[in-house]
Amino acid sequence: WVRFTAAAGITYTLRTLNLGLNNDTVLELYGSGGKLIAANDDDGGGLASRLVWRAAANGSFYLKVRHYRSTRGGCTGYEYDLSVAIGAK
């Protein structure tokens, strides 16, 4: 889980990149009340995920990154980078 602060009217691009060999990420964006706002799996047919989202209000939001299959696990090959950037990319 990652918490970030967003400003109303601003577009954000949230994405995973540089995935390890065994990784397949899913992004889930939640509001402060715990409500799921948006989700993405396999952006553009790849295993990384990307959300382009415009904040409707100021506040704290929560980004959950999980593996596509909850039964997968281990110590290697599951790493990833996470980016939260202003603007649509």
C-alpha positions as CSV (number, residue, x, y, z in Angstrom):
1,W,0.0,0.0,0.0
2,V,1.1,3.5,-0.8
3,R,-0.6,6.7,0.4
4,F,-0.4,9.9,-1.6
5,T,-2.0,13.3,-1.6
6,A,-3.9,14.5,-4.7
7,A,-5.3,17.9,-5.7
8,A,-8.7,18.3,-7.2
9,G,-8.7,18.7,-11.0
10,I,-5.2,17.3,-11.5
11,T,-4.6,14.2,-13.6
12,Y,-2.2,11.5,-12.2
13,T,-0.6,8.6,-13.9
14,L,0.0,5.6,-11.5
15,R,2.0,2.7,-12.9
16,T,4.2,-0.2,-12.2
17,L,7.4,-0.7,-14.3
18,N,10.6,-2.7,-14.4
19,L,8.8,-5.9,-13.3
20,G,10.8,-8.9,-12.2
21,L,10.7,-12.1,-14.3
22,N,7.8,-13.7,-12.2
23,N,5.7,-10.6,-11.7
24,D,2.3,-9.6,-13.0
25,T,0.9,-6.5,-11.1
26,V,-2.6,-5.2,-10.5
27,L,-3.2,-1.6,-9.3
28,E,-6.1,-0.7,-7.2
29,L,-6.9,2.9,-6.2
30,Y,-8.9,3.6,-3.1
31,G,-10.4,6.8,-1.5
32,S,-10.0,7.7,2.1
33,G,-13.3,6.0,3.0
34,G,-12.0,2.7,1.6
35,K,-14.0,2.8,-1.6
36,L,-12.4,1.4,-4.7
37,I,-12.1,4.2,-7.3
38,A,-10.2,2.5,-10.1
39,A,-8.2,-0.6,-11.0
40,N,-6.0,-1.8,-13.8
41,D,-4.3,-5.1,-14.8
42,D,-2.1,-5.6,-17.8
43,D,-1.8,-2.1,-19.3
44,G,-1.5,-2.4,-23.1
45,G,-1.4,-6.2,-23.0
46,G,1.8,-6.4,-20.9
47,L,2.1,-7.5,-17.3
48,A,2.7,-4.0,-15.8
49,S,-0.3,-1.9,-14.8
50,R,-1.2,1.8,-15.4
51,L,-4.0,4.1,-14.2
52,V,-4.6,7.6,-15.6
53,W,-6.9,9.2,-13.1
54,R,-8.2,12.7,-12.5
55,A,-8.8,13.7,-8.8
56,A,-12.3,14.9,-8.1
57,A,-11.4,16.3,-4.7
58,N,-8.3,17.1,-2.6
59,G,-7.3,14.4,-0.2
60,S,-5.4,11.3,0.6
61,F,-5.7,8.3,-1.6
62,Y,-4.4,4.8,-1.3
63,L,-2.7,2.7,-4.0
64,K,-2.6,-1.0,-3.6
65,V,-0.2,-3.1,-5.7
66,R,-0.8,-6.8,-5.7
67,H,0.2,-9.8,-7.8
68,Y,-2.4,-11.1,-10.3
69,R,-2.5,-14.5,-8.7
70,S,-2.7,-14.5,-4.9
71,T,-1.3,-18.0,-4.8
72,R,2.0,-17.0,-6.3
73,G,4.9,-16.0,-4.1
74,G,8.6,-16.4,-3.4
75,C,11.6,-14.3,-2.8
76,T,12.9,-13.6,-6.3
77,G,11.5,-12.2,-9.6
78,Y,8.6,-10.3,-8.0
79,E,10.2,-6.9,-7.7
80,Y,8.8,-3.8,-9.4
81,D,9.1,0.0,-9.5
82,L,6.1,2.2,-8.7
83,S,5.5,5.7,-10.2
84,V,2.9,8.3,-9.2
85,A,3.3,11.3,-11.6
86,I,1.3,14.4,-12.4
87,G,-0.1,14.4,-15.9
88,A,-1.3,11.7,-18.4
89,K,1.6,9.6,-19.7
